[in-house]
Amino acid sequence: MSEPAEHAVHRIETARVRRSPRYAIFCVLGAALGILVALILTFTFDGTAEQSPSTQVLYSASQVFGFLCLVCIPVGVAVGLVVALILDRSLSRRTREVRIDHERVELTD
């Protein structure tokens, strides 16, 4: 029984290479920034000492923190994504072309 013969085809191509930011990391950092801002706002402005004028309910500090997180986390994620887009735009100018040796191996029986 004979072994299959290999036939290799080489082709040199050019490709553009650039760096791009990892968007998930910027989302997580933006969410963490939103949580930090919500925590600072919760304890900076003490609005839990009196009842709410619209609902007549006294909210605890943890409830205020939760309400602020509902607003601050999406805003933080949006800010993180905007920073990532700006960074991506500035890095797209630094593209470089590289040569790639594209090899295709075909087995013939």
C-alpha positions, 0 to 999 in steps of 0.5 A: 500500500502506497502512502499518499503524496503531499503537494504544497502550494505556497502563496505570499499575501499581505495583511493589515495588522492592528491592535484593538481594545477588549470591549468586555474589559472596558464594560467591566471597568465601567460597571465597577466605576458606576458602583464606586460612584453609586457608593460615593453618592450614597454616603456623601448626600445623606438623603435617608434621614427624612421621608421621601416627599413623593412616596412618604417612605423612609429609604435605608442606605442600602436601598438608596445604594441599590437605586443609584446602582440602577442608574450609575452602572449603565452610565459607567458601562456606556462611558467605558464603551465610549473610551474603548471606541475612542481608543480603537479609533486612535489605534486604527491609525497605527496599522501596519502591513505584514507579509504572510506565507500562506501554505496549503497542503493537499494530499493526493492518493 
